[in-house]
Amino acid sequence: MADGVFRGIGSMVGILGTLLYPFLRKKIGLERTGLWAITEQLLSLIFCIVSIWAPGSPFDLHYADKISPNTTMATSTSLMLSMPLDESDNSLRTAFNKSTEIAYLALTENYTEVALNMSRTVNIMTELPTDLLPNETPVSRISISIFFTGIICARLGLWMFDLTVTQIVQENVRETQRGVFNGVQNSLNSFMEMLHFVLVIVAPRPETFGLLIIISFVSVFTGDVLYWVYCYRVRGHILPLHQLKQCGGIGKQNSSPKDKSISVA
């Protein structure tokens, strides 16, 4: 449900970008519109980088040490042995025994037995008194909120930049070469999509999702640098600093004739 809501909000923000595109292009030009769009996207994605280390983030590169088989077996055994020997705690002791058995069966890949023992353990745990059940600490949602904020805001620049690139291709690529150009572009898109699937297979756990965010941010930043180089070659500059110099020169030229007239007088 929440995923659909965020997707809907992101789509509306993207549509807002398509509405702003013709206005910005008419006001500041095609290349500068792309600069504004891709810069807005990059700044929005910084929120995603911040979310990796925000409270509630599952990012942990040492997760394998915490869920190793030896650690799981030792923890279950130590907890079981530390329980008192009263007969009233037999149900809780049985639950720990079942959890240890589940960990062992998981190592031997007996998934059917694992499922049966998990169901039995759940039944045992539901019969325990509420004061014996472990207290669940609430998970902070700050990280996921910052992450979705960055993704949604980045849609504005993403959709504007996509329209900018399409318009640049239509205006600057010859009709006889558009087929070759689009073929190379589609090949690169397919390669990057395949690389995306490979990275998800290599790092599928939530604890390693931060690495995928960093890789995505670096990819977007690389695209920004390439577009900055293109704008510099076409326009001769990236930031209109020369206009400030011209404004300063005009001020000096306006003041110089007055000084000369005064000196002549």
Secondary structure as UniProt FT lines:
FT   HELIX           2..28
FT   HELIX           30..52
FT   TURN            55..56
FT   TURN            61..62
FT   HELIX           63..66
FT   HELIX           69..81
FT   HELIX           87..89
FT   HELIX           90..107
FT   TURN            108..109
FT   HELIX           111..126
FT   TURN            130..132
FT   HELIX           142..172
FT   HELIX           175..177
FT   HELIX           178..202
FT   HELIX           206..208
FT   HELIX           209..235
FT   HELIX           241..264
//
